[in-house]
Amino acid sequence: MAHRDVAHVFDGEGRTVSAENRQTLPEGISPDEFAEVLSALRSIPRSDQRRWGEIYVGGLLSVRGKKTMRAVANGAGSGAEQSLYQFISKSPWDADLVRGDLARLLIERAQPRAWVVQPLVIPKVGRHSVGVERQWVPRIGRVVNCQQAMSVWLAGDRGSCPVDWQLALPECWTDEEDRRRRASIPTEVGSCPPEQCAVDSVSKMAREWGLRGRPVVMDLRETPPQPVCAEMTERQIPYVVRIDPSTIIPVPPAPTPVPGGPADQAGGWVGSAGLLSALHKQRMPVEWFDHTARSMRATSVGAARIALRGPSSASGRPERLDLVLLAAWADPGRRSPSEFWLSNLAQAQLGTLYRTAMLTRRVERDLAEVSDGLGIRDFEGRSYRGWHHHMTMVSLAHAVTLLSPPRAQDPPAPADRVVLTSSRDRDDTQVSSRDRNDTRVSAV
């Protein structure tokens, strides 16, 4: 059909959605929530670009199958495909501004409890998409021709949504001028290991977007955790990170001068065997909702205060990281734990910490059930800007799905909340009433 201008409907708060999209949104998607989420596009200065953003998000929600530019543009009129291509791949609007507005909306509406870092592997056939390289992917256990990205999700028990994206560029893309030019990679963007990309994202969210800190949950089993933990500790970012215990050499924390105090109890172990024995003796059952299995579970969890040797300081002496080590037993009958986590949330309850870590299950479920269906791996363009613009539109579409009336409610999960900023803002730390009887980590 011929392209026609669409009338926009405004509500009392300045939100807008076209009458056309109100008629074509799929069942279960609220037009009001669609309009509210698209208010994040207000940072795009041109009204015609905001309209193409609305059409693109509407297409991601409506089109079945692969989200090609042609499929998304279908029904929007002649010339729509070229206009959408221009909007995504060429237009210089700032994706960060849209993402920041979206994050603030989700914090107000969805009240997330954690920022979960989720890696994303995007297999590719050719070699021309920005960041594509044959590379070893530890999570898959083989070499894959792919893009690797890191996303940060605002996560709670009722749902999660990605709000920031970083593309981990191999050196073969950042060091070759011809490749940089063809993909329009900005001069300030360099090669970045995935874990560092994640740290940069959460730091930006706190510093530039002005978001109040939530615990960052991240999987560091494939890399030594000390550098990442040291950087997040220095930046006053609260975290709970999963680790491979073989990558750390813990030492007991410094003893407390108060006889019988918490560190006396935690610091009595000597060596790895002594630490494991202490964790085993102190373990207690923690109830949590498994979002992948959609059922309540109970896991035995123990905790101990430890110290790690971090990077050397300016004086040449190694920095000391005083942290909490969590161990979890999926099978209580086994001596060895199935999971290990490190955290700098020394005053949080043990149950709260573990339930926060398990929000990774919520993100994994929403990635598979929502974002994959919205085209999170479908961008076929070759430009760095285009990739970020597409991912931003996927985040908006995901947020519309999250905020629309739920298709089916899960049983209520334990309502934990951990908020930790700097020592200047201790009043922000909150926990649920069910955790008041949990053993505090600092007393383990």
C-alpha positions in Angstrom: 0.0 0.0 0.0 1.1 3.6 -0.5 2.8 5.3 2.4 0.6 7.6 4.4 1.2 9.8 7.4 -0.3 8.4 10.6 -2.1 10.4 13.2 -0.6 10.3 16.6 -2.7 10.0 19.8 -1.3 11.9 22.8 -2.2 11.2 26.4 -2.1 13.6 29.3 1.6 12.9 30.0 2.8 13.6 26.4 3.1 9.9 25.4 2.4 9.1 21.8 1.5 6.1 19.7 0.1 6.1 16.2 -3.5 5.0 15.6 -2.1 2.6 13.0 0.1 0.8 15.6 -2.8 0.8 18.1 -4.7 -1.4 15.6 -1.8 -3.7 14.6 -0.1 -4.5 18.0 -0.3 -8.2 18.7 -2.7 -9.6 21.3 -1.5 -9.2 24.8 0.5 -6.0 24.1 -1.0 -3.0 25.8 -1.2 0.2 23.6 -0.8 2.3 26.8 2.3 0.5 27.8 3.6 0.7 24.2 3.1 4.4 24.3 4.7 4.8 27.7 7.8 2.8 26.7 8.1 4.8 23.5 8.3 8.0 25.5 12.0 7.0 25.9 12.4 8.1 22.2 11.9 11.7 23.2 15.6 12.2 23.3 15.7 11.8 19.5 15.3 15.4 18.3 13.5 14.8 15.0 9.9 13.8 15.0 10.1 11.8 11.8 12.9 9.7 13.3 10.8 9.1 16.5 8.0 7.9 14.2 10.3 5.5 12.4 11.4 4.3 15.9 7.8 3.6 16.7 7.3 1.7 13.5 10.5 -0.4 14.1 9.5 -1.4 17.6 6.0 -2.2 16.5 7.4 -4.4 13.8 9.7 -6.2 16.2 6.6 -7.0 18.3 4.3 -7.9 15.4 6.5 -9.8 12.9 6.8 -13.5 13.3 10.0 -15.2 12.5 13.3 -13.4 11.6 13.2 -9.7 12.0 14.7 -8.6 8.7 14.4 -4.9 7.7 12.0 -5.9 4.9 9.7 -7.8 7.3 9.7 -5.0 9.9 8.8 -2.5 7.1 6.1 -4.6 5.6 2.8 -2.7 5.7 4.4 0.6 6.5 4.2 1.8 2.9 6.5 2.2 -0.1 9.9 3.5 0.8 9.5 2.4 4.5 12.3 -0.2 4.2 14.9 2.4 3.0 13.7 4.9 5.7 14.0 2.3 8.5 17.4 1.3 7.2 18.5 5.0 7.3 17.0 5.3 10.8 18.8 2.3 12.2 22.1 2.3 10.3 22.9 5.9 9.4 21.0 8.4 11.6 23.2 9.9 14.3 20.7 9.7 17.2 22.3 8.8 20.6 21.3 5.3 21.7 22.7 5.9 25.2 20.2 8.7 25.8 17.3 6.4 24.8 18.6 3.6 27.0 19.0 5.8 30.0 15.4 7.0 29.7 14.2 3.4 29.4 16.2 2.3 32.4 14.7 5.1 34.6 11.2 4.2 33.4 11.8 0.5 34.3 13.2 1.3 37.7 10.1 3.3 38.5 7.6 0.7 37.1 9.3 -2.7 37.5 11.4 -2.0 40.7 14.3 -4.3 39.8 16.5 -5.8 42.5 19.7 -6.4 40.6 21.7 -5.5 37.5 22.4 -8.9 35.8 25.2 -9.1 33.2 24.2 -11.6 30.5 26.7 -12.6 27.7 25.2 -13.0 24.2 26.8 -15.0 21.4 25.4 -14.2 17.9 26.5 -16.8 15.3 27.2 -15.4 11.8 27.8 -17.0 8.4 29.9 -14.3 6.8 32.8 -12.1 8.0 31.5 -8.6 7.3 29.2 -7.8 10.3 31.0 -5.6 12.8 32.9 -7.6 15.4 32.5 -11.0 13.7 35.4 -13.3 14.1 36.1 -17.0 14.5 36.7 -17.1 18.2 36.7 -19.5 21.2 33.5 -19.1 23.2 33.9 -20.7 26.7 30.1 -20.9 27.3 29.7 -23.0 24.2 33.1 -24.8 24.5 34.1 -24.5 20.8 35.3 -22.0 18.2 32.4 -20.1 16.6 32.2 -17.5 13.8 30.2 -14.9 15.8 29.8 -11.6 17.5 30.1 -11.5 21.3 28.3 -9.0 23.3 27.5 -8.2 27.0 24.2 -6.9 28.1 23.0 -5.5 31.4 19.5 -6.4 32.5 17.4 -4.8 35.2 16.0 -7.9 36.9 13.4 -8.8 39.5 11.3 -11.8 40.3 8.4 -10.6 38.1 10.6 -10.0 35.0 13.8 -8.6 33.5 14.7 -6.4 30.6 18.0 -5.5 28.9 18.9 -1.8 29.1 22.5 -1.6 27.9 24.7 -3.3 25.3 28.4 -3.5 24.6 29.9 -5.2 21.6 33.1 -6.9 22.5 35.3 -6.1 19.5 38.3 -8.3 18.7 41.6 -6.6 17.9 41.4 -7.6 14.3 38.5 -5.0 14.1 40.0 -2.2 16.2 43.5 -2.4 14.8 42.7 -2.5 11.1 41.9 1.0 9.8 40.0 -0.2 6.7 37.7 -2.4 8.8 37.1 0.4 11.3 36.2 2.8 8.5 33.8 0.4 6.7 32.0 -0.4 10.0 32.0 3.2 11.2 33.6 2.3 14.5 34.1 5.5 16.5 37.7 6.5 17.2 37.3 6.3 20.9 36.1 2.6 20.8 38.8 0.0 21.2 39.1 -3.7 21.7 37.4 -4.7 24.9 37.3 -8.1 26.7 33.7 -9.0 27.5 34.1 -8.7 31.3 35.6 -5.2 31.0 32.7 -4.2 28.7 30.3 -5.2 31.4 32.2 -3.2 34.1 32.2 -0.2 31.8 28.4 -0.6 31.3 27.4 -0.8 34.9 29.8 2.1 35.8 28.2 4.2 33.1 24.7 3.4 34.3 25.5 4.5 37.8 27.7 7.5 36.9 26.2 8.9 33.7 22.6 7.8 33.9 22.4 8.6 37.6 20.8 5.3 38.6 21.0 4.3 42.2 23.2 1.2 42.7 21.8 -2.3 42.7 23.9 -5.4 43.1 25.6 -6.5 39.9 25.4 -10.2 39.2 27.9 -11.6 36.8 29.5 -14.9 35.9 33.4 -14.8 36.1 34.1 -18.5 36.0 36.1 -18.2 32.8 38.4 -15.5 34.0 40.4 -14.6 37.2 37.9 -12.6 39.2 40.4 -10.5 41.1 40.8 -7.7 38.5 37.1 -7.3 37.9 36.3 -7.4 41.6 39.0 -4.9 42.4 37.7 -2.5 39.8 34.1 -2.7 40.9 35.1 -2.4 44.5 37.1 0.8 43.7 34.2 2.2 41.8 31.9 1.4 44.7 29.7 -1.0 42.7 28.0 -3.7 44.8 28.3 -7.2 43.3 27.7 -10.9 43.5 29.9 -12.8 41.0 30.1 -16.5 40.3 33.6 -17.9 40.3 35.6 -21.0 39.6 37.3 -21.6 43.0 40.5 -22.8 41.3 41.1 -19.2 40.1 41.4 -17.7 43.6 43.8 -18.2 46.5 41.9 -17.0 49.6 43.4 -16.0 52.9 41.6 -15.5 56.2 40.4 -12.0 56.8 42.2 -9.9 59.4 41.1 -10.8 62.9 38.7 -8.4 64.7 39.9 -6.8 68.0 36.5 -7.7 69.5 36.7 -11.1 71.2 34.1 -13.5 70.0 33.1 -11.1 67.1 32.1 -12.2 63.6 35.6 -12.3 62.2 36.8 -14.6 65.0 34.2 -17.1 63.8 35.0 -16.7 60.1 38.8 -16.4 60.5 39.5 -19.7 62.2 40.0 -21.7 59.1 43.5 -22.4 57.6 44.0 -23.4 54.0 41.5 -24.4 51.3 40.4 -27.6 53.2 39.8 -25.6 56.3 37.7 -23.0 54.4 35.6 -25.7 52.8 35.0 -27.3 56.2 34.0 -24.0 57.7 31.6 -23.4 54.8 30.1 -26.9 55.2 29.5 -26.5 58.9 27.9 -23.0 58.6 25.5 -23.9 55.7 21.8 -23.3 56.0 18.8 -23.9 53.8 17.8 -21.0 51.5 14.4 -21.0 49.7 14.4 -19.4 46.3 12.2 -19.4 43.2 13.8 -21.1 40.2 12.5 -19.2 37.2 13.8 -21.8 34.7 11.8 -24.6 36.4 9.0 -22.3 37.6 9.1 -23.8 41.1 10.3 -23.1 44.6 13.5 -24.7 45.6 15.7 -25.0 48.7 19.5 -25.0 48.5 22.0 -25.4 51.3 24.3 -22.3 51.4 27.3 -21.4 53.5 29.3 -18.3 53.7 32.7 -17.1 55.1 34.6 -13.9 55.1 37.8 -14.1 53.0 40.5 -11.8 51.6 41.9 -11.9 48.1 45.1 -10.3 46.9 44.1 -7.8 44.3 46.3 -5.8 41.8 49.3 -3.9 43.2 48.7 -0.4 44.4 50.9 2.6 43.4 53.3 1.7 46.3 53.9 -1.7 44.7 52.1 -3.6 47.5 49.2 -5.9 46.5 45.8 -4.5 47.3 43.6 -6.6 49.7 40.0 -7.3 48.9 37.9 -8.3 51.9 35.0 -10.2 50.5 32.3 -12.8 51.2 32.6 -16.3 49.7 29.3 -18.1 49.2 29.1 -21.9 48.6 25.9 -23.7 47.5 25.1 -27.4 47.6 22.6 -28.5 45.0 23.0 -32.0 46.4 23.2 -31.7 50.3 24.6 -35.3 50.4 27.8 -34.2 48.6 30.8 -32.8 50.4 31.8 -30.4 47.6 29.7 -27.4 46.7 28.2 -27.0 43.3 28.5 -23.2 43.1 30.8 -20.5 44.5 30.0 -16.8 44.6 32.0 -13.8 45.7 30.4 -10.6 47.0 31.4 -7.2 48.6 27.9 -7.0 50.3 29.4 -7.9 53.7 26.3 -6.8 55.7 23.6 -8.5 53.6 21.7 -11.6 54.8 22.9 -14.8 53.3 19.5 -15.7 51.9 19.2 -12.3 50.3 22.6 -12.7 48.6 21.9 -16.1 47.2 18.4 -15.2 45.9 19.9 -12.1 44.3 22.5 -14.3 42.5 19.7 -16.6 41.3 18.1 -13.8 39.3 20.4 -15.0 36.6 17.7 -17.7 36.0 15.1 -15.0 35.4 17.3 -13.3 32.8 18.1 -16.6 31.0 14.4 -17.4 30.8 13.4 -13.9 29.5 16.3 -14.0 27.0 15.0 -17.3 25.6 11.2 -16.6 25.8 11.1 -12.9 24.9 14.2 -11.3 23.5 15.1 -14.1 21.1 11.6 -13.8 19.6 12.0 -10.1 19.3 15.1 -10.4 17.0 18.0 -10.0 19.5 20.3 -11.9 17.1 18.7 -10.9 13.8 20.5 -7.6 12.8 22.0 -8.1 9.4 23.7 -4.7 9.0 27.4 -4.1 9.1 27.8 -0.9 11.0 28.7 -0.4 14.7 26.0 2.3 15.0 23.4 0.2 13.4 24.0 -2.7 15.7 23.6 -0.5 18.8 20.5 1.1 17.4 18.9 -2.2 16.6 19.7 -3.5 20.1 18.2 -0.4 21.6 14.9 -1.0 19.7 14.9 -4.6 20.9 15.2 -3.4 24.5 12.2 -1.1 24.0 10.2 -3.9 22.5 11.2 -6.2 25.4 10.1 -3.5 27.9 6.7 -3.3 26.3 6.3 -7.0 26.7 7.4 -6.9 30.3 5.1 -4.1 31.3 2.0 -5.3 29.4 -0.5 -7.5 31.4 1.2 -10.8 32.2 0.2 -13.9 30.2 0.6 -16.1 33.2 1.7 -15.4 36.7 4.4 -17.3 38.5 3.9 -18.2 42.1 5.1 -15.4 44.3 8.9 -15.5 45.0 10.7 -14.2 48.1 10.6 -10.4 48.0 14.2 -9.4 48.6 15.8 -6.1 47.9 19.4 -5.1 48.2 20.5 -1.6 47.6 24.0 -0.6 48.5 25.7 2.6 47.5 28.7 4.1 49.2 29.2 4.5 52.9 27.7 8.0 52.7 24.3 6.5 51.8 23.9 3.5 54.1 20.2 4.2 54.6 19.5 2.8 51.2 20.2 -0.8 52.2 17.0 -2.7 52.5 16.0 -6.3 53.0 12.8 -8.2 53.2 11.1 -9.2 56.5 11.6 -12.9 55.7 15.3 -12.4 55.9 15.4 -10.9 59.4 15.9 -14.4 60.7 18.6 -15.3 58.2 22.2 -15.5 59.4 24.0 -12.3 58.4 27.1 -13.0 56.2 29.2 -10.9 58.5 28.4 -13.3 61.4 29.4 -16.5 59.5 
